[in-house]
Amino acid sequence: MERVPTCPICRKPAAPRPGNLSAPFCSERCRRIDLGKWLGEEYRLSVPAEEAEAARPPSEPDEDRADG
Ligand SMILES: [Zn+2]
């Protein structure tokens, strides 16, 4: 049984070089997706949910509540 390399992006069979210039990806499209992942992680600042929550001011009790 011959091993067919699969595209790391879409898991479809990816033809090897030199027939497929986008190897190890199945197509130029998947190659760009993989490239975009790397660039995206470098340039995009994703704030984890926890930090976004911590950035919010803590909920304080109403001090100037006219009570009594
Ligand atoms: Zn693919």
N, CA, C, O and the ligand as a Tripos MOL2 file, in Angstrom:
@<TRIPOS>MOLECULE
protein
  273   271    69     0     0
PROTEIN
NO_CHARGES

@<TRIPOS>ATOM
      1 N           0.8430   -1.1930    0.0000 N.3       1 MET1
      2 CA          0.0000    0.0000    0.0000 C.3       1 MET1
      3 C           0.8870    1.2540    0.0000 C.2       1 MET1
      4 O           1.7690    1.4130    0.8430 O.2       1 MET1
      5 N           0.6360    2.0920   -0.9220 N.am      2 GLU2
      6 CA          1.4670    3.2820   -1.0670 C.3       2 GLU2
      7 C           0.9870    4.3870   -0.1470 C.2       2 GLU2
      8 O          -0.2100    4.6600   -0.0510 O.2       2 GLU2
      9 N           1.9150    5.0050    0.5130 N.am      3 ARG3
     10 CA          1.5460    6.0990    1.4120 C.3       3 ARG3
     11 C           1.3190    7.3660    0.6230 C.2       3 ARG3
     12 O           2.1920    7.8360   -0.1080 O.2       3 ARG3
     13 N           0.1380    7.9030    0.7850 N.am      4 VAL4
     14 CA         -0.1700    9.1690    0.1120 C.3       4 VAL4
     15 C          -0.0950   10.2780    1.1350 C.2       4 VAL4
     16 O          -0.8130   10.2500    2.1340 O.2       4 VAL4
     17 N           0.7520   11.2430    0.9060 N.am      5 PRO5
     18 CA          0.8250   12.3700    1.8480 C.3       5 PRO5
     19 C          -0.4940   13.1180    1.8760 C.2       5 PRO5
     20 O          -1.1500   13.2920    0.8480 O.2       5 PRO5
     21 N          -0.8700   13.5560    3.0620 N.am      6 THR6
     22 CA         -2.1370   14.2770    3.1810 C.3       6 THR6
     23 C          -1.8770   15.7240    3.5350 C.2       6 THR6
     24 O          -0.8930   16.0640    4.1930 O.2       6 THR6
     25 N          -2.7680   16.5470    3.0900 N.am      7 CYS7
     26 CA         -2.6700   17.9760    3.3430 C.3       7 CYS7
     27 C          -2.8810   18.2440    4.8360 C.2       7 CYS7
     28 O          -3.8910   17.8170    5.3950 O.2       7 CYS7
     29 N          -1.9510   18.9400    5.4870 N.am      8 PRO8
     30 CA         -2.1020   19.2120    6.9250 C.3       8 PRO8
     31 C          -3.2680   20.1390    7.2330 C.2       8 PRO8
     32 O          -3.6810   20.2520    8.3870 O.2       8 PRO8
     33 N          -3.7930   20.7920    6.2310 N.am      9 ILE9
     34 CA         -4.8910   21.7350    6.4670 C.3       9 ILE9
     35 C          -6.2360   21.0440    6.3420 C.2       9 ILE9
     36 O          -7.0530   21.1020    7.2600 O.2       9 ILE9
     37 N          -6.4700   20.3910    5.2140 N.am     10 CYS10
     38 CA         -7.7890   19.8230    4.9750 C.3      10 CYS10
     39 C          -7.7820   18.3000    4.9780 C.2      10 CYS10
     40 O          -8.8310   17.6790    4.8060 O.2      10 CYS10
     41 N          -6.6080   17.6860    5.1710 N.am     11 ARG11
     42 CA         -6.4900   16.2360    5.2820 C.3      11 ARG11
     43 C          -6.8470   15.4970    4.0060 C.2      11 ARG11
     44 O          -7.0860   14.2890    4.0210 O.2      11 ARG11
     45 N          -6.8800   16.2150    2.9240 N.am     12 LYS12
     46 CA         -7.1030   15.5360    1.6510 C.3      12 LYS12
     47 C          -5.7710   15.0290    1.1410 C.2      12 LYS12
     48 O          -4.7240   15.5560    1.5190 O.2      12 LYS12
     49 N          -5.7890   14.0290    0.3010 N.am     13 PRO13
     50 CA         -4.5290   13.5660   -0.2880 C.3      13 PRO13
     51 C          -3.8500   14.6890   -1.0450 C.2      13 PRO13
     52 O          -4.4600   15.3550   -1.8820 O.2      13 PRO13
     53 N          -2.5760   14.8880   -0.7390 N.am     14 ALA14
     54 CA         -1.8250   15.9480   -1.3930 C.3      14 ALA14
     55 C          -0.7510   15.3280   -2.2640 C.2      14 ALA14
     56 O           0.0900   14.5700   -1.7800 O.2      14 ALA14
     57 N          -0.7800   15.6420   -3.5210 N.am     15 ALA15
     58 CA          0.2110   15.1080   -4.4460 C.3      15 ALA15
     59 C           1.5830   15.6610   -4.0950 C.2      15 ALA15
     60 O           1.7100   16.8280   -3.7230 O.2      15 ALA15
     61 N           2.6120   14.8220   -4.2120 N.am     16 PRO16
     62 CA          3.9620   15.2950   -3.8760 C.3      16 PRO16
     63 C           4.5310   16.1600   -4.9910 C.2      16 PRO16
     64 O           3.9820   16.2370   -6.0900 O.2      16 PRO16
     65 N           5.6400   16.8020   -4.6770 N.am     17 ARG17
     66 CA          6.3820   17.5250   -5.7070 C.3      17 ARG17
     67 C           6.9840   16.5160   -6.6760 C.2      17 ARG17
     68 O           7.1200   15.3530   -6.2950 O.2      17 ARG17
     69 N           7.3490   16.8730   -7.8830 N.am     18 PRO18
     70 CA          7.2510   18.2250   -8.4440 C.3      18 PRO18
     71 C           5.8910   18.4950   -9.0840 C.2      18 PRO18
     72 O           5.6320   19.5980   -9.5670 O.2      18 PRO18
     73 N           5.0300   17.4880   -9.0830 N.am     19 GLY19
     74 CA          3.7320   17.6980   -9.7050 C.3      19 GLY19
     75 C           2.9110   18.7370   -8.9820 C.2      19 GLY19
     76 O           2.1430   19.4840   -9.5880 O.2      19 GLY19
     77 N           3.0890   18.7730   -7.6630 N.am     20 ASN20
     78 CA          2.3020   19.7080   -6.8660 C.3      20 ASN20
     79 C           3.2360   20.7300   -6.2350 C.2      20 ASN20
     80 O           3.9630   20.4130   -5.2940 O.2      20 ASN20
     81 N           3.2190   21.9240   -6.7360 N.am     21 LEU21
     82 CA          4.1150   22.9630   -6.2390 C.3      21 LEU21
     83 C           3.7120   23.4320   -4.8520 C.2      21 LEU21
     84 O           4.4920   24.0990   -4.1710 O.2      21 LEU21
     85 N           2.5060   23.0920   -4.4270 N.am     22 SER22
     86 CA          2.0440   23.5290   -3.1110 C.3      22 SER22
     87 C           2.3030   22.4840   -2.0380 C.2      22 SER22
     88 O           1.9110   22.6650   -0.8850 O.2      22 SER22
     89 N           2.9690   21.3820   -2.4150 N.am     23 ALA23
     90 CA          3.2660   20.3410   -1.4370 C.3      23 ALA23
     91 C           3.9830   20.9500   -0.2440 C.2      23 ALA23
     92 O           4.7580   21.8890   -0.4270 O.2      23 ALA23
     93 N           3.7610   20.4620    0.9680 N.am     24 PRO24
     94 CA          2.9430   19.2830    1.2910 C.3      24 PRO24
     95 C           1.4450   19.5650    1.3760 C.2      24 PRO24
     96 O           0.6920   18.7270    1.8710 O.2      24 PRO24
     97 N           1.0100   20.6990    0.9150 N.am     25 PHE25
     98 CA         -0.4150   20.9990    0.9390 C.3      25 PHE25
     99 C          -1.0350   20.5510   -0.3710 C.2      25 PHE25
    100 O          -0.3410   20.3650   -1.3710 O.2      25 PHE25
    101 N          -2.3450   20.3810   -0.3540 N.am     26 CYS26
    102 CA         -3.0080   19.8550   -1.5360 C.3      26 CYS26
    103 C          -3.1510   20.9230   -2.5990 C.2      26 CYS26
    104 O          -3.2790   20.6190   -3.7850 O.2      26 CYS26
    105 N          -3.1300   22.1630   -2.1760 N.am     27 SER27
    106 CA         -3.3450   23.2290   -3.1460 C.3      27 SER27
    107 C          -2.7450   24.5260   -2.6280 C.2      27 SER27
    108 O          -2.3890   24.6480   -1.4550 O.2      27 SER27
    109 N          -2.6440   25.4830   -3.5270 N.am     28 GLU28
    110 CA         -2.1240   26.7960   -3.1520 C.3      28 GLU28
    111 C          -2.9860   27.4110   -2.0590 C.2      28 GLU28
    112 O          -2.4910   28.1170   -1.1810 O.2      28 GLU28
    113 N          -4.2750   27.1330   -2.1270 N.am     29 ARG29
    114 CA         -5.2000   27.7020   -1.1560 C.3      29 ARG29
    115 C          -4.8510   27.2440    0.2640 C.2      29 ARG29
    116 O          -4.7730   28.0550    1.1860 O.2      29 ARG29
    117 N          -4.6450   25.9500    0.4220 N.am     30 CYS30
    118 CA         -4.3170   25.4370    1.7470 C.3      30 CYS30
    119 C          -2.9440   25.9390    2.1960 C.2      30 CYS30
    120 O          -2.7180   26.1750    3.3830 O.2      30 CYS30
    121 N          -2.0500   26.0970    1.2550 N.am     31 ARG31
    122 CA         -0.7230   26.5990    1.6100 C.3      31 ARG31
    123 C          -0.8500   28.0040    2.1860 C.2      31 ARG31
    124 O          -0.1750   28.3520    3.1550 O.2      31 ARG31
    125 N          -1.7150   28.8010    1.5850 N.am     32 ARG32
    126 CA         -1.9060   30.1650    2.0740 C.3      32 ARG32
    127 C          -2.5960   30.1610    3.4430 C.2      32 ARG32
    128 O          -2.2920   30.9910    4.3000 O.2      32 ARG32
    129 N          -3.5050   29.2430    3.6350 N.am     33 ILE33
    130 CA         -4.1810   29.1660    4.9310 C.3      33 ILE33
    131 C          -3.1680   28.8970    6.0280 C.2      33 ILE33
    132 O          -3.2160   29.4980    7.1020 O.2      33 ILE33
    133 N          -2.2390   27.9720    5.7370 N.am     34 ASP34
    134 CA         -1.2250   27.6480    6.7320 C.3      34 ASP34
    135 C          -0.3250   28.8540    6.9800 C.2      34 ASP34
    136 O           0.0260   29.1500    8.1220 O.2      34 ASP34
    137 N           0.0420   29.5400    5.9170 N.am     35 LEU35
    138 CA          0.8760   30.7290    6.0410 C.3      35 LEU35
    139 C           0.1340   31.7910    6.8490 C.2      35 LEU35
    140 O           0.7200   32.4460    7.7110 O.2      35 LEU35
    141 N          -1.1440   31.9540    6.5670 N.am     36 GLY36
    142 CA         -1.9410   32.9480    7.2760 C.3      36 GLY36
    143 C          -2.0390   32.6490    8.7590 C.2      36 GLY36
    144 O          -2.1110   33.5620    9.5820 O.2      36 GLY36
    145 N          -2.0410   31.3520    9.1010 N.am     37 LYS37
    146 CA         -2.0990   31.0010   10.5230 C.3      37 LYS37
    147 C          -0.8820   31.5350   11.2450 C.2      37 LYS37
    148 O          -0.9900   32.1200   12.3230 O.2      37 LYS37
    149 N           0.2800   31.3310   10.6430 N.am     38 TRP38
    150 CA          1.5110   31.8070   11.2830 C.3      38 TRP38
    151 C           1.5160   33.3160   11.3930 C.2      38 TRP38
    152 O           1.8130   33.8740   12.4500 O.2      38 TRP38
    153 N           1.1830   33.9760   10.2890 N.am     39 LEU39
    154 CA          1.1990   35.4320   10.2990 C.3      39 LEU39
    155 C           0.1370   35.9630   11.2470 C.2      39 LEU39
    156 O           0.3600   36.9460   11.9540 O.2      39 LEU39
    157 N          -1.0070   35.3160   11.2590 N.am     40 GLY40
    158 CA         -2.0970   35.7630   12.1170 C.3      40 GLY40
    159 C          -1.7150   35.7150   13.5800 C.2      40 GLY40
    160 O          -2.0200   36.6320   14.3430 O.2      40 GLY40
    161 N          -1.0390   34.6270   13.9750 N.am     41 GLU41
    162 CA         -0.6540   34.5080   15.3760 C.3      41 GLU41
    163 C           0.3720   35.5660   15.7480 C.2      41 GLU41
    164 O           0.4630   35.9880   16.9000 O.2      41 GLU41
    165 N           1.1410   35.9850   14.7540 N.am     42 GLU42
    166 CA          2.1850   36.9530   15.0460 C.3      42 GLU42
    167 C           1.6050   38.3530   15.2150 C.2      42 GLU42
    168 O           2.0390   39.1210   16.0740 O.2      42 GLU42
    169 N           0.6240   38.6670   14.3890 N.am     43 TYR43
    170 CA          0.1560   40.0480   14.3500 C.3      43 TYR43
    171 C          -1.1040   40.2840   15.1670 C.2      43 TYR43
    172 O          -1.3930   41.4140   15.5590 O.2      43 TYR43
    173 N          -1.8370   39.2380   15.4170 N.am     44 ARG44
    174 CA         -3.1120   39.4510   16.1000 C.3      44 ARG44
    175 C          -2.9480   39.2410   17.6030 C.2      44 ARG44
    176 O          -2.3850   38.2400   18.0460 O.2      44 ARG44
    177 N          -3.4360   40.1760   18.3580 N.am     45 LEU45
    178 CA         -3.3930   40.0260   19.8050 C.3      45 LEU45
    179 C          -4.7390   39.5210   20.2860 C.2      45 LEU45
    180 O          -5.7330   40.2460   20.3210 O.2      45 LEU45
    181 N          -4.7330   38.2710   20.6470 N.am     46 SER46
    182 CA         -5.9860   37.7080   21.1310 C.3      46 SER46
    183 C          -5.9820   37.7320   22.6460 C.2      46 SER46
    184 O          -5.0900   37.1690   23.2810 O.2      46 SER46
    185 N          -6.9530   38.3670   23.2110 N.am     47 VAL47
    186 CA         -7.0290   38.4800   24.6710 C.3      47 VAL47
    187 C          -7.8420   37.3210   25.2160 C.2      47 VAL47
    188 O          -9.0050   37.1470   24.8530 O.2      47 VAL47
    189 N          -7.2400   36.5350   26.0780 N.am     48 PRO48
    190 CA         -7.9830   35.4350   26.6890 C.3      48 PRO48
    191 C          -9.1710   35.9510   27.4870 C.2      48 PRO48
    192 O          -9.1610   37.0860   27.9640 O.2      48 PRO48
    193 N         -10.1640   35.1410   27.6250 N.am     49 ALA49
    194 CA        -11.3860   35.5520   28.3160 C.3      49 ALA49
    195 C         -11.0800   35.9840   29.7490 C.2      49 ALA49
    196 O         -11.6830   36.9250   30.2650 O.2      49 ALA49
    197 N         -10.1440   35.2950   30.3800 N.am     50 GLU50
    198 CA         -9.8480   35.6120   31.7850 C.3      50 GLU50
    199 C          -9.2880   37.0180   31.9240 C.2      50 GLU50
    200 O          -9.6710   37.7670   32.8230 O.2      50 GLU50
    201 N          -8.3640   37.3710   31.0120 N.am     51 GLU51
    202 CA         -7.7650   38.6930   31.1100 C.3      51 GLU51
    203 C          -8.7810   39.7660   30.7820 C.2      51 GLU51
    204 O          -8.7800   40.8380   31.3870 O.2      51 GLU51
    205 N          -9.6360   39.4830   29.8390 N.am     52 ALA52
    206 CA        -10.6660   40.4550   29.4870 C.3      52 ALA52
    207 C         -11.5680   40.7030   30.6930 C.2      52 ALA52
    208 O         -12.0420   41.8170   30.9170 O.2      52 ALA52
    209 N         -11.7860   39.6650   31.4430 N.am     53 GLU53
    210 CA        -12.6210   39.7900   32.6350 C.3      53 GLU53
    211 C         -11.9000   40.6030   33.7110 C.2      53 GLU53
    212 O         -12.5130   41.4260   34.3920 O.2      53 GLU53
    213 N         -10.6030   40.3670   33.8580 N.am     54 ALA54
    214 CA         -9.8360   41.0600   34.8860 C.3      54 ALA54
    215 C          -9.6810   42.5370   34.5590 C.2      54 ALA54
    216 O          -9.5440   43.3670   35.4580 O.2      54 ALA54
    217 N          -9.7010   42.8620   33.2840 N.am     55 ALA55
    218 CA         -9.5330   44.2580   32.8870 C.3      55 ALA55
    219 C         -10.7390   45.0910   33.2960 C.2      55 ALA55
    220 O         -10.6520   46.3130   33.4140 O.2      55 ALA55
    221 N         -11.8350   44.4350   33.5040 N.am     56 ARG56
    222 CA        -13.0440   45.1470   33.8990 C.3      56 ARG56
    223 C         -12.9120   45.6280   35.3340 C.2      56 ARG56
    224 O         -12.3990   44.8840   36.1690 O.2      56 ARG56
    225 N         -13.3480   46.8300   35.6580 N.am     57 PRO57
    226 CA        -13.2990   47.2830   37.0560 C.3      57 PRO57
    227 C         -14.1840   46.3980   37.9220 C.2      57 PRO57
    228 O         -15.2660   45.9790   37.5100 O.2      57 PRO57
    229 N         -13.7000   46.1220   39.1340 N.am     58 PRO58
    230 CA        -14.4830   45.2600   40.0270 C.3      58 PRO58
    231 C         -15.7990   45.9180   40.4160 C.2      58 PRO58
    232 O         -15.8990   47.1360   40.5640 O.2      58 PRO58
    233 N         -16.7710   45.0920   40.5690 N.am     59 SER59
    234 CA        -18.0770   45.6430   40.9210 C.3      59 SER59
    235 C         -18.0790   46.0770   42.3820 C.2      59 SER59
    236 O         -17.9230   45.2540   43.2840 O.2      59 SER59
    237 N         -18.2570   47.3750   42.6060 N.am     60 GLU60
    238 CA        -18.2410   47.8790   43.9660 C.3      60 GLU60
    239 C         -19.6730   48.1160   44.4290 C.2      60 GLU60
    240 O         -20.5800   48.3450   43.6290 O.2      60 GLU60
    241 N         -19.8410   48.0540   45.7300 N.am     61 PRO61
    242 CA        -21.1900   48.3370   46.2530 C.3      61 PRO61
    243 C         -21.5380   49.8150   46.1120 C.2      61 PRO61
    244 O         -20.6510   50.6680   46.1590 O.2      61 PRO61
    245 N         -22.7510   50.1070   45.9500 N.am     62 ASP62
    246 CA        -23.1640   51.5100   45.7880 C.3      62 ASP62
    247 C         -22.9310   52.2490   47.1100 C.2      62 ASP62
    248 O         -23.6490   52.0490   48.0900 O.2      62 ASP62
    249 N         -21.9030   53.1120   47.1070 N.am     63 GLU63
    250 CA        -21.5950   53.8240   48.3350 C.3      63 GLU63
    251 C         -22.5180   55.0150   48.5410 C.2      63 GLU63
    252 O         -22.9000   55.3610   49.6590 O.2      63 GLU63
    253 N         -22.8570   55.6210   47.4140 N.am     64 ASP64
    254 CA        -23.7000   56.8150   47.5460 C.3      64 ASP64
    255 C         -25.1710   56.4550   47.3690 C.2      64 ASP64
    256 O         -25.9400   57.1560   46.7110 O.2      64 ASP64
    257 N         -25.5200   55.3500   47.9750 N.am     65 ARG65
    258 CA        -26.9300   54.9590   47.8940 C.3      65 ARG65
    259 C         -27.6830   55.6000   49.0570 C.2      65 ARG65
    260 O         -27.3590   55.3750   50.2230 O.2      65 ARG65
    261 N         -28.6490   56.3680   48.7340 N.am     66 ALA66
    262 CA        -29.4370   57.0430   49.7870 C.3      66 ALA66
    263 C         -30.3390   56.0220   50.4680 C.2      66 ALA66
    264 O         -31.5040   55.8270   50.1220 O.2      66 ALA66
    265 N         -29.7260   55.3900   51.4500 N.am     67 ASP67
    266 CA        -30.5040   54.3400   52.1210 C.3      67 ASP67
    267 C         -30.5520   54.6460   53.6170 C.2      67 ASP67
    268 O         -29.5500   54.4480   54.3040 O.2      67 ASP67
    269 N         -31.5740   55.0780   54.0950 N.am     68 GLY68
    270 CA        -31.7180   55.3400   55.4910 C.3      68 GLY68
    271 C         -31.4380   56.7830   55.7530 C.2      68 GLY68
    272 O         -31.5070   57.2270   56.8990 O.2      68 GLY68
    273 ZN         -5.7000   21.0260    1.5400 Zn       69 ZN69
@<TRIPOS>BOND
     1     1     2 1
     2     2     3 1
     3     3     4 2
     4     3     5 am
     5     5     6 1
     6     6     7 1
     7     7     8 2
     8     7     9 am
     9     9    10 1
    10    10    11 1
    11    11    12 2
    12    11    13 am
    13    13    14 1
    14    14    15 1
    15    15    16 2
    16    15    17 am
    17    17    18 1
    18    18    19 1
    19    19    20 2
    20    19    21 am
    21    21    22 1
    22    22    23 1
    23    23    24 2
    24    23    25 am
    25    25    26 1
    26    26    27 1
    27    27    28 2
    28    27    29 am
    29    29    30 1
    30    30    31 1
    31    31    32 2
    32    31    33 am
    33    33    34 1
    34    34    35 1
    35    35    36 2
    36    35    37 am
    37    37    38 1
    38    38    39 1
    39    39    40 2
    40    39    41 am
    41    41    42 1
    42    42    43 1
    43    43    44 2
    44    43    45 am
    45    45    46 1
    46    46    47 1
    47    47    48 2
    48    47    49 am
    49    49    50 1
    50    50    51 1
    51    51    52 2
    52    51    53 am
    53    53    54 1
    54    54    55 1
    55    55    56 2
    56    55    57 am
    57    57    58 1
    58    58    59 1
    59    59    60 2
    60    59    61 am
    61    61    62 1
    62    62    63 1
    63    63    64 2
    64    63    65 am
    65    65    66 1
    66    66    67 1
    67    67    68 2
    68    67    69 am
    69    69    70 1
    70    70    71 1
    71    71    72 2
    72    71    73 am
    73    73    74 1
    74    74    75 1
    75    75    76 2
    76    75    77 am
    77    77    78 1
    78    78    79 1
    79    79    80 2
    80    79    81 am
    81    81    82 1
    82    82    83 1
    83    83    84 2
    84    83    85 am
    85    85    86 1
    86    86    87 1
    87    87    88 2
    88    87    89 am
    89    89    90 1
    90    90    91 1
    91    91    92 2
    92    91    93 am
    93    93    94 1
    94    94    95 1
    95    95    96 2
    96    95    97 am
    97    97    98 1
    98    98    99 1
    99    99   100 2
   100    99   101 am
   101   101   102 1
   102   102   103 1
   103   103   104 2
   104   103   105 am
   105   105   106 1
   106   106   107 1
   107   107   108 2
   108   107   109 am
   109   109   110 1
   110   110   111 1
   111   111   112 2
   112   111   113 am
   113   113   114 1
   114   114   115 1
   115   115   116 2
   116   115   117 am
   117   117   118 1
   118   118   119 1
   119   119   120 2
   120   119   121 am
   121   121   122 1
   122   122   123 1
   123   123   124 2
   124   123   125 am
   125   125   126 1
   126   126   127 1
   127   127   128 2
   128   127   129 am
   129   129   130 1
   130   130   131 1
   131   131   132 2
   132   131   133 am
   133   133   134 1
   134   134   135 1
   135   135   136 2
   136   135   137 am
   137   137   138 1
   138   138   139 1
   139   139   140 2
   140   139   141 am
   141   141   142 1
   142   142   143 1
   143   143   144 2
   144   143   145 am
   145   145   146 1
   146   146   147 1
   147   147   148 2
   148   147   149 am
   149   149   150 1
   150   150   151 1
   151   151   152 2
   152   151   153 am
   153   153   154 1
   154   154   155 1
   155   155   156 2
   156   155   157 am
   157   157   158 1
   158   158   159 1
   159   159   160 2
   160   159   161 am
   161   161   162 1
   162   162   163 1
   163   163   164 2
   164   163   165 am
   165   165   166 1
   166   166   167 1
   167   167   168 2
   168   167   169 am
   169   169   170 1
   170   170   171 1
   171   171   172 2
   172   171   173 am
   173   173   174 1
   174   174   175 1
   175   175   176 2
   176   175   177 am
   177   177   178 1
   178   178   179 1
   179   179   180 2
   180   179   181 am
   181   181   182 1
   182   182   183 1
   183   183   184 2
   184   183   185 am
   185   185   186 1
   186   186   187 1
   187   187   188 2
   188   187   189 am
   189   189   190 1
   190   190   191 1
   191   191   192 2
   192   191   193 am
   193   193   194 1
   194   194   195 1
   195   195   196 2
   196   195   197 am
   197   197   198 1
   198   198   199 1
   199   199   200 2
   200   199   201 am
   201   201   202 1
   202   202   203 1
   203   203   204 2
   204   203   205 am
   205   205   206 1
   206   206   207 1
   207   207   208 2
   208   207   209 am
   209   209   210 1
   210   210   211 1
   211   211   212 2
   212   211   213 am
   213   213   214 1
   214   214   215 1
   215   215   216 2
   216   215   217 am
   217   217   218 1
   218   218   219 1
   219   219   220 2
   220   219   221 am
   221   221   222 1
   222   222   223 1
   223   223   224 2
   224   223   225 am
   225   225   226 1
   226   226   227 1
   227   227   228 2
   228   227   229 am
   229   229   230 1
   230   230   231 1
   231   231   232 2
   232   231   233 am
   233   233   234 1
   234   234   235 1
   235   235   236 2
   236   235   237 am
   237   237   238 1
   238   238   239 1
   239   239   240 2
   240   239   241 am
   241   241   242 1
   242   242   243 1
   243   243   244 2
   244   243   245 am
   245   245   246 1
   246   246   247 1
   247   247   248 2
   248   247   249 am
   249   249   250 1
   250   250   251 1
   251   251   252 2
   252   251   253 am
   253   253   254 1
   254   254   255 1
   255   255   256 2
   256   255   257 am
   257   257   258 1
   258   258   259 1
   259   259   260 2
   260   259   261 am
   261   261   262 1
   262   262   263 1
   263   263   264 2
   264   263   265 am
   265   265   266 1
   266   266   267 1
   267   267   268 2
   268   267   269 am
   269   269   270 1
   270   270   271 1
   271   271   272 2
@<TRIPOS>SUBSTRUCTURE
     1 MET1         2 RESIDUE 1 A MET
     2 GLU2         6 RESIDUE 1 A GLU
     3 ARG3        10 RESIDUE 1 A ARG
     4 VAL4        14 RESIDUE 1 A VAL
     5 PRO5        18 RESIDUE 1 A PRO
     6 THR6        22 RESIDUE 1 A THR
     7 CYS7        26 RESIDUE 1 A CYS
     8 PRO8        30 RESIDUE 1 A PRO
     9 ILE9        34 RESIDUE 1 A ILE
    10 CYS10       38 RESIDUE 1 A CYS
    11 ARG11       42 RESIDUE 1 A ARG
    12 LYS12       46 RESIDUE 1 A LYS
    13 PRO13       50 RESIDUE 1 A PRO
    14 ALA14       54 RESIDUE 1 A ALA
    15 ALA15       58 RESIDUE 1 A ALA
    16 PRO16       62 RESIDUE 1 A PRO
    17 ARG17       66 RESIDUE 1 A ARG
    18 PRO18       70 RESIDUE 1 A PRO
    19 GLY19       74 RESIDUE 1 A GLY
    20 ASN20       78 RESIDUE 1 A ASN
    21 LEU21       82 RESIDUE 1 A LEU
    22 SER22       86 RESIDUE 1 A SER
    23 ALA23       90 RESIDUE 1 A ALA
    24 PRO24       94 RESIDUE 1 A PRO
    25 PHE25       98 RESIDUE 1 A PHE
    26 CYS26      102 RESIDUE 1 A CYS
    27 SER27      106 RESIDUE 1 A SER
    28 GLU28      110 RESIDUE 1 A GLU
    29 ARG29      114 RESIDUE 1 A ARG
    30 CYS30      118 RESIDUE 1 A CYS
    31 ARG31      122 RESIDUE 1 A ARG
    32 ARG32      126 RESIDUE 1 A ARG
    33 ILE33      130 RESIDUE 1 A ILE
    34 ASP34      134 RESIDUE 1 A ASP
    35 LEU35      138 RESIDUE 1 A LEU
    36 GLY36      142 RESIDUE 1 A GLY
    37 LYS37      146 RESIDUE 1 A LYS
    38 TRP38      150 RESIDUE 1 A TRP
    39 LEU39      154 RESIDUE 1 A LEU
    40 GLY40      158 RESIDUE 1 A GLY
    41 GLU41      162 RESIDUE 1 A GLU
    42 GLU42      166 RESIDUE 1 A GLU
    43 TYR43      170 RESIDUE 1 A TYR
    44 ARG44      174 RESIDUE 1 A ARG
    45 LEU45      178 RESIDUE 1 A LEU
    46 SER46      182 RESIDUE 1 A SER
    47 VAL47      186 RESIDUE 1 A VAL
    48 PRO48      190 RESIDUE 1 A PRO
    49 ALA49      194 RESIDUE 1 A ALA
    50 GLU50      198 RESIDUE 1 A GLU
    51 GLU51      202 RESIDUE 1 A GLU
    52 ALA52      206 RESIDUE 1 A ALA
    53 GLU53      210 RESIDUE 1 A GLU
    54 ALA54      214 RESIDUE 1 A ALA
    55 ALA55      218 RESIDUE 1 A ALA
    56 ARG56      222 RESIDUE 1 A ARG
    57 PRO57      226 RESIDUE 1 A PRO
    58 PRO58      230 RESIDUE 1 A PRO
    59 SER59      234 RESIDUE 1 A SER
    60 GLU60      238 RESIDUE 1 A GLU
    61 PRO61      242 RESIDUE 1 A PRO
    62 ASP62      246 RESIDUE 1 A ASP
    63 GLU63      250 RESIDUE 1 A GLU
    64 ASP64      254 RESIDUE 1 A ASP
    65 ARG65      258 RESIDUE 1 A ARG
    66 ALA66      262 RESIDUE 1 A ALA
    67 ASP67      266 RESIDUE 1 A ASP
    68 GLY68      270 RESIDUE 1 A GLY
    69 ZN69       273 GROUP 0 **** ****
